[in-house]
Amino acid sequence: MTTVRRRAGVVLGLVGVAAWGELVHWRASRALAQERLPARSEAVVVLGYRNKNAVRANALNRWRVRAALRSLDPSLDRSVLVCSGGSRHATVPEAVLLARYATAERGFTGTVRLDERSRSTWQNIENVIPLVEDVDQIKIVSNPLHALKGRLYLHRLRPDLGERLVRAADYRPGEALPLTPFFAVYGLRDLVRLRRNRAAALRAR
């Protein structure tokens, strides 16, 4: 009976951890983003991840592109896909690989804009600002916690554009299991460090 209880406890623990990870991602996907805006145009910004392969986007980048494409609103007059990422680990910028996957493999035929210089999330957001200023709403797509970080940066850099942020479709229940808890821990640590650095900078003024 003890063995059965232990196994049941392990199963319940795993289920609890998975549920926690899902909740963290669900909340992050909605933070600092409006549900809808009275918009006629939009930019969907997909943030690249380290891509050592210079030929094809890696698995995580391919997932981000798919999430970006399903975030496009077909009811709008104009949607722009913005791919952001430099070439830290490869000769071909991540943005180019993202765009290539979206067009050549996923069949996207709309407008694509590229930021090929960014090597950090801050630079991602900073460099896409000129590419999204002409639209009514903006969606930032990545892992939900990383996308939230991007929205935080946009609010800091351009509060007026931050008001145009709308929720993307980068969270679907159970889609990233069993990696969701890992991404939740990593993403939360990153956000906590970001807030601490921000607080320290404000105190130093």
C-alpha positions as CSV (number, residue, x, y, z in Angstrom):
1,M,0.0,0.0,0.0
2,T,2.9,2.3,0.8
3,T,4.3,1.8,-2.7
4,V,0.9,2.6,-4.3
5,R,0.7,5.8,-2.2
6,R,4.2,6.8,-3.2
7,R,3.4,6.3,-6.8
8,A,0.1,8.2,-6.5
9,G,2.0,11.0,-4.7
10,V,4.6,11.2,-7.5
11,V,1.8,11.3,-10.2
12,L,-0.1,14.0,-8.3
13,G,3.2,15.9,-7.9
14,L,3.9,15.8,-11.6
15,V,0.4,16.8,-12.4
16,G,0.6,19.7,-10.0
17,V,3.9,20.9,-11.5
18,A,2.5,20.6,-15.0
19,A,-0.6,22.5,-14.0
20,W,1.5,25.2,-12.4
21,G,3.5,25.6,-15.5
22,E,0.4,25.9,-17.6
23,L,-1.0,28.6,-15.3
24,V,2.2,30.6,-15.4
25,H,2.2,30.6,-19.2
26,W,-1.5,31.3,-19.4
27,R,-1.2,34.4,-17.2
28,A,2.0,35.6,-19.0
29,S,0.3,35.4,-22.4
30,R,-2.3,37.9,-21.2
31,A,-0.1,40.3,-19.2
32,L,0.4,43.8,-20.6
33,A,-1.7,42.9,-23.7
34,Q,-5.2,43.9,-24.5
35,E,-7.7,41.3,-25.8
36,R,-8.8,43.4,-28.8
37,L,-8.4,46.8,-30.3
38,P,-10.4,48.7,-33.0
39,A,-7.7,48.1,-35.5
40,R,-7.4,47.8,-39.3
41,S,-3.7,46.9,-39.4
42,E,-1.3,44.9,-37.2
43,A,2.3,43.8,-36.9
44,V,3.0,40.3,-35.5
45,V,6.6,40.3,-34.2
46,V,8.3,37.0,-33.8
47,L,11.5,37.0,-31.7
48,G,14.2,34.6,-32.8
49,Y,16.2,32.2,-30.6
50,R,19.8,31.1,-30.9
51,N,20.1,29.3,-34.3
52,K,23.4,27.6,-35.0
53,N,22.1,26.1,-38.2
54,A,22.6,28.5,-41.1
55,V,20.3,26.6,-43.4
56,R,17.0,26.1,-41.5
57,A,15.3,27.5,-38.4
58,N,15.7,25.3,-35.4
59,A,12.7,23.5,-33.7
60,L,12.0,26.4,-31.2
61,N,12.2,29.0,-33.9
62,R,9.9,27.0,-36.1
63,W,7.4,26.7,-33.3
64,R,7.6,30.5,-32.8
65,V,6.9,31.1,-36.4
66,R,3.9,28.8,-36.4
67,A,2.6,30.7,-33.3
68,A,3.1,34.0,-35.1
69,L,1.2,32.8,-38.2
70,R,-1.8,31.6,-36.2
71,S,-1.7,35.0,-34.4
72,L,-2.5,36.8,-37.6
73,D,-6.0,38.3,-37.8
74,P,-7.5,37.6,-41.2
75,S,-10.3,40.1,-40.6
76,L,-7.9,43.1,-40.7
77,D,-7.0,45.0,-43.9
78,R,-3.3,44.6,-43.4
79,S,-1.1,42.2,-41.4
80,V,2.7,42.4,-41.3
81,L,5.0,39.6,-40.1
82,V,8.1,41.1,-38.4
83,C,11.0,38.6,-37.9
84,S,13.7,39.8,-35.5
85,G,17.1,38.2,-34.8
86,G,20.7,38.7,-35.7
87,S,23.5,36.2,-36.4
88,R,25.2,35.5,-33.1
89,H,25.8,31.8,-33.9
90,A,25.5,31.5,-37.7
91,T,26.3,33.4,-40.8
92,V,22.6,33.8,-41.7
93,P,20.6,36.1,-39.3
94,E,17.8,34.4,-37.4
95,A,15.3,36.8,-38.9
96,V,16.1,35.5,-42.4
97,L,15.7,31.9,-41.2
98,L,12.4,32.8,-39.5
99,A,11.1,34.5,-42.7
100,R,12.3,31.7,-44.9
101,Y,10.4,29.1,-42.8
102,A,7.3,31.2,-42.8
103,T,7.2,31.7,-46.5
104,A,8.9,28.7,-48.1
105,E,7.6,26.0,-45.7
106,R,4.5,27.5,-44.1
107,G,3.1,29.2,-47.2
108,F,2.9,32.8,-45.8
109,T,2.5,35.2,-48.8
110,G,2.0,38.5,-46.9
111,T,4.3,41.3,-46.1
112,V,7.5,40.4,-44.1
113,R,9.8,42.9,-42.5
114,L,13.2,41.9,-41.1
115,D,15.4,43.1,-38.2
116,E,18.7,41.3,-38.8
117,R,20.8,43.1,-36.3
118,S,19.4,42.2,-32.8
119,R,21.4,40.1,-30.4
120,S,19.3,40.5,-27.3
121,T,15.7,40.9,-26.4
122,W,16.2,44.6,-25.7
123,Q,17.7,45.0,-29.1
124,N,14.8,42.9,-30.6
125,I,12.3,45.4,-29.3
126,E,14.4,48.5,-29.9
127,N,15.1,47.6,-33.6
128,V,11.5,46.6,-34.5
129,I,10.1,49.9,-33.4
130,P,10.5,51.5,-36.8
131,L,8.9,48.5,-38.4
132,V,5.7,48.6,-36.3
133,E,5.0,52.3,-35.9
134,D,2.6,52.4,-38.8
135,V,0.1,49.8,-37.5
136,D,-2.9,49.9,-35.2
137,Q,-2.0,46.9,-33.1
138,I,1.1,44.9,-32.2
139,K,1.5,41.3,-31.1
140,I,4.8,40.0,-29.8
141,V,5.3,36.2,-30.2
142,S,7.7,34.0,-28.4
143,N,7.5,31.6,-25.4
144,P,4.8,33.4,-23.4
145,L,7.2,34.6,-20.6
146,H,9.8,35.8,-23.1
147,A,7.1,37.6,-25.1
148,L,6.0,39.3,-21.8
149,K,9.6,40.4,-21.4
150,G,9.4,41.9,-24.9
151,R,6.1,43.7,-24.0
152,L,7.8,45.1,-20.8
153,Y,10.6,46.5,-22.9
154,L,8.2,48.0,-25.5
155,H,6.3,49.8,-22.7
156,R,9.6,51.2,-21.4
157,L,11.0,52.2,-24.8
158,R,7.7,53.5,-26.3
159,P,4.8,53.7,-24.0
160,D,2.6,54.9,-26.8
161,L,3.3,51.7,-28.8
162,G,2.8,49.7,-25.6
163,E,-0.8,50.8,-25.6
164,R,-1.2,49.0,-29.0
165,L,-0.2,45.6,-27.7
166,V,-2.7,42.8,-28.2
167,R,-2.6,39.2,-27.0
168,A,-1.0,36.8,-29.5
169,A,-1.8,33.1,-29.9
170,D,1.5,31.9,-28.4
171,Y,-0.2,29.9,-25.6
172,R,-2.3,26.8,-26.2
173,P,-3.0,24.4,-23.2
174,G,-0.7,21.4,-23.2
175,E,1.1,22.4,-26.3
176,A,4.6,22.6,-24.8
177,L,4.3,19.7,-22.3
178,P,6.6,18.4,-20.7
179,L,8.7,21.6,-21.2
180,T,6.2,24.0,-19.8
181,P,7.5,23.9,-16.1
182,F,11.1,24.3,-17.3
183,F,10.2,27.3,-19.4
184,A,8.1,28.7,-16.5
185,V,11.0,28.5,-14.0
186,Y,13.5,30.0,-16.5
187,G,11.2,32.7,-17.6
188,L,10.1,33.7,-14.1
189,R,13.8,33.9,-13.0
190,D,14.5,36.1,-15.9
191,L,11.6,38.5,-15.1
192,V,12.6,38.7,-11.5
193,R,16.1,39.6,-12.4
194,L,14.8,42.2,-14.8
195,R,12.6,43.8,-12.1
196,R,15.5,43.8,-9.7
197,N,17.8,45.5,-12.2
198,R,15.1,48.0,-12.9
199,A,14.6,48.7,-9.2
200,A,18.3,49.1,-8.6
201,A,18.6,51.5,-11.6
202,L,15.8,53.6,-10.2
203,R,17.4,53.7,-6.7
204,A,20.7,54.8,-8.2
205,R,19.2,57.9,-9.8
